[in-house]
């Protein structure tokens, strides 16, 4: 068991871009180790928070031999996992999300022109305080970003990666003992 996970890092490979020699699509997970240079690093991550939202239905039934009801079974109707990253730096991707633009080309963009979500592969790594890798995952995600107030402050912005259903999504734990 580990006491603390302190270092989180994330990279994004956008759908339609090229990683290695192949276009990024939801049906093929790029091998991060050999194509890292082609991924977009999501900046310095101050905090990582996995957020789970579920819609559940609880079935109730009378207690055997008694005159009251208790919970008998709980069914999960839907489940959503969102990785919320508090990031200290801004890049083109963040400005694209903040302005709802449909891409940034050579520094130019059209505000409020996006009609589809920004999707792609998210490669995430989490390390403990001694630098040992604890958790790695590759998931197909849709990106969004909380509004951000530019001012005289040092607050991070929050980038959210909603995990979308994909049979290639995977995670690996290591160095827990």
PyMOL commands that set and color helices and strands:
alter all, ss='L'
color gray80, all
select helices_A, chain A and resi 32-38+92-99
alter helices_A, ss='H'
color red, helices_A
select strands_A, chain A and resi 5-14+18-19+22-23+40-41+45-62+69-87+118-128+133-145+157-163+170-173
alter strands_A, ss='S'
color yellow, strands_A
deselect
rebuild
show_as cartoon
